[in-house]
Amino acid sequence: MFGCCMLLDYINDRLWFGLDRRICLTEVVASLEGPCYLYDLRHFTKRYEDFRAAFADLRHTIHYAVKANAHPIFLRRIVELGGGADVVSGGELRRALACGMPPERIIFSGVGKSEAELRLAISAGIKQINVESVGEMRRIIALAEALRRPARVAFRFNPSVDAETHPYIATGFRSHKFGIDAEAVMACLALAQQAGRWVQVVGVSLHIGSQIVDVENFAVALRNTRPLVNAMREHGFALATFDVGGGFGIYYDTGDEHRETVNFARYATVVRQGVMGMAEEVLFEPGRFLVARCGILLTRVEYVKTTPYKTFVIVNTGMHHLIRPALYQAHHRILPLVRRPMPAHTVDVVGPLCESSDFLAQGIELTDVQEGDWLAVADAGAYARSMASEYNLHPFPDERFIIE
Ligand SMILES: Cc1ncc(COP(=O)(O)O)c(C=O)c1O
């Protein structure tokens, strides 16, 4: 299983980053003009390989969720490692193909696939389209017939699990817009039977949400899905693929990779039991778990502003480069690149945008920092650059990699 590693660690009060404490961050920022995402590709690779090893006894494919971080270097690495991609838009599909991802390793999820996006997916001959409504099923059949290209589909089932995570990233409850219920699956199956050769039903997929650390949620989802798989089998549809989705979470608050290792072993046990006998091949769509930890966001302190009420550490990045704290009240550790032997203060770390929601952390303890100091925001590999914007016309940060 996973070896334990410290990705961010102090040596003589200077912060080092990367597997085996690869680089001293004060040297990196010496050449920076603005904020910068820095990634350790070796850690990403290690996570992928550890994931594969945990399911070595199961025929499976890891379809990296491109939405977490669509940088071509990550996608090309997944191609080299033999993995696949999970895309949620035509843009992501084109990016995956451009990075050399074979179409037969791509799956396409999402509730609102447009005609143009589906046309692209069917023409490219991707592995499967995860259908999320009866309307989408009709659209796929019409397009496949018109293109004279058969489409492979799986049904994204909504298992009605109220997963314990932030409400904005829970997706598997009946009141969410995602997936379809058993009745709608049966309606889609009837349409598939009428469509004959143009649509091939290959599987069932799930994705109950993101940043889920209590693995019991996955166990319940899988239990709730088994009756559907059995019913499909009774209708003559034996599944080639069962797609477990992504969603396995990390410990942002402590950065404790050892705890994550232990929890991942639980996840692997739950999934192995839950999918037993369901399909020939099990698919996974992890995003955050592969890429979150391997990235940091480096930022410079512009000002330290003290008011009678609070101290604000004002930095040159913010919610436009890492929206998770503002959007989900997410917590990211923030570490000074140089640690001074001074007492800690309670501060808000805020960005330059004209929005009060523009913060990276509120009420955290930070050792004394001064104008011109640099900070590292931890675990910024997932849903940071991919959700970033140029709001207030700030440019996107640079992205740098530790490759080997
Ligand atoms: C359909 C689908 N698959 C996979 C993922 C990846 O989730 P995570 O990054 O939590 O593993 C998402 C993200 O929400 C998703 O919507």
The ligand as an ORCA input file, in Angstrom:
! r2SCAN-3c Opt
* xyz 0 1
  C     -18.914     12.251    -12.794
  C     -17.736     12.534    -11.955
  N     -16.760     11.620    -11.875
  C     -15.650     11.826    -11.134
  C     -15.482     12.980    -10.408
  C     -14.234     13.145     -9.618
  O     -14.471     13.266     -8.277
  P     -13.262     13.347     -7.232
  O     -12.331     14.383     -7.728
  O     -13.883     13.701     -5.952
  O     -12.617     11.992     -7.214
  C     -16.483     13.952    -10.427
  C     -16.360     15.162     -9.604
  O     -17.206     15.630     -8.957
  C     -17.634     13.730    -11.234
  O     -18.604     14.638    -11.313
*
